[in-house]
C-alpha cells in the first residue's frame, strides 16, 4: 500500500509539472501572438503610409507635368501676343493722334464731337490692352524713387477716368503728402488695371474708392474697393492667373500684370474679403536699403 500511495503521489507530481509546463507554454505563446499581432498592425500602418506617400508623389508628379505643359503653352501664347502687340502699337499711335486732332476740329459739332470721343476711348482701350500684353511679356525691373503716392493715384485716374461711367461715385484719398520708394510707371500701371477692372465690374452705378495707409519705415497699403458683384468663390484662386478672365471681353492679363509689377517691388497684391463687391490690396514694403540709410 505504501508503494501504491508513493506511485500515486509521483503521478500527481508529474501531472502537476506537465500542467505547469503547459500553462507556461500557453502564456509564452500568448505573448508571442500579441507581439506578432502588434508587429502586423505596425506593418499595416507603415504599408498604408507608404501607399499614401506613393499616391501623393504620383499626384504631385502629374500636377507638375500639367503645370509644365500649361507654362509651355502660356509661354508660346505670350510670345505670339507680344509679337502681335508690337505690330499693332505703331498704327494705334497714329490713330490716337489723328483722332485727337479730329476731336479738336469737331468742337462746334456736338454729335460728331461725341462720336469722335467714343472712337478715342476705343483706341485708348486698345492701347491699354497692348500695354498689358507687352508688360506681361517681360519681367519688370522697378527703378525706385521717393515718389508721391497721391500723385501716382491722380495720374492713374487722369488716364482711366474718362473711360469710367458718369454714374459711378469715385472716392479718392488726399495722399499728396504720402511718399514712398516705388517705380512710378509700374505702380501707375497697377492702379490703372485695378481701377479699370472695378469700373467695368460695376457698370453704370456703384462706388469706387481708393484708400492709402502708410506705416513709416514699414509698409504701404493701397486699397481699391468697388461695389460690383464681387469675385465668385470658385474664381478667387485663379483670378491672378494670366489669360484667366470672367469678362465677356478681355485677355485676362490685367491682374497678372499688376501682380507681377507689385511682386517686382517685393510686395504683394491680394484679393481680400469685402462687405460688398471686390477689394484688392497693394502692399509694398519699405526697401531695406532705404531703411538702412534713414537710420
Secondary structure, 3 states (H helix, E strand, C coil): CHHHHHHHHHHHHHHHHHHHHHHHHHHHHHHHHHHHHHHHHHHHHHHHHHHHHHHHHHHHHHHHHHHHHHHHHHHHHHHHHHHHHHHHHHHHHHHHHHHHHHHHHCCCCHHHHHHHHHHHHHHHHHHHHHHHHHHHCCCCCCCCEEEEHHHHHHHHHHHHHHHCCCCEEEECCCCCCCEEEECHHHHHHHHHHHHHHHHHHHCCCEEEEEEEEEECCCEEEEEEEECCCCCCHHHCCCCCCCCCCCCCCCCCCHHHHHHHHHHHCCCEEEEECCCCCCEEEEEEECCHHHHHHHC
